[in-house]
Amino acid sequence: MTDPILQALQAAAGDAPPPPQGRVLAVKLGYNPNSSSVGSVVSLLFWSATAGALALNLTAALLAKRREPPGDEG
């Protein structure tokens, strides 16, 4: 059994020109140099969110400790 959709795709691909052959023009070294401008800030966003979560939790812990009634040391 042969799939008619697969046969149609193979027939259409037979008429297509071969893909162009390219070459690497340059390779840049360093911190994330070969990515798009959006892709290069993903790690910055991750570390900013991590630092923000740390600051929020630290502030919440300090405020919770400050609100404990005296003599409640368990």
TANORZI-V107110 format. One record per residue. RES is the residue in one letter. PHI is phi in whole degrees, 0 to 359 (none if undefined). Layout:
# TANORZI-V107110
<<RES	PHI> <RES	PHI>>
This chain:
# TANORZI-V107110
<<M	none> <T	243> <D	285> <P	294> <I	292> <L	297> <Q	297> <A	294> <L	294> <Q	293> <A	293> <A	291> <A	289> <G	294> <D	273> <A	281> <P	290> <P	294> <P	296> <P	293> <Q	269> <G	250> <R	215> <V	281> <L	276> <A	200> <V	237> <K	259> <L	257> <G	129> <Y	285> <N	50> <P	279> <N	260> <S	252> <S	288> <S	294> <V	288> <G	294> <S	282> <V	259> <V	298> <S	294> <L	297> <L	296> <F	298> <W	292> <S	294> <A	294> <T	295> <A	295> <G	295> <A	295> <L	298> <A	296> <L	295> <N	293> <L	296> <T	296> <A	296> <A	294> <L	294> <L	291> <A	293> <K	294> <R	290> <R	271> <E	296> <P	290> <P	295> <G	84> <D	260> <E	254> <G	70>>
